[in-house]
Amino acid sequence: TTHATAETFLSERDDIIGNADRDENGGFLNEDGLDERLDKVEAEFLRDILEDYLILFREEYEYLTSRKTIIETIEANDYDFTEDGKID
């Protein structure tokens, strides 16, 4: 998901820059407007990429704290426990 989010951002950014009006020397005619549009798309990208990472972190947390994964970790590391539940 993060890769797709980054690709979308880069495409939008490139479109904004590529379609910006230029003077005869290739300079941007409305730099302030261009900056505003780029700031907006960059802010949207930041929000979207943070949301993607939050989803990934939640999924990883749920996996790592699942009963199945905890049991697999205990078995893979040959943990032994006393009767009162402490690691031996």
Secondary structure, DSSP 4 states (H G I P E B T S, - for coil): -HHHHHHHHHHHHHHHHHHS-B-TTS-BS-HHHHHHHHHHHHHHHHHHHHHHHHHHHHHHHHHHTSHHHHHHHHHHTT--B-TTS-B-
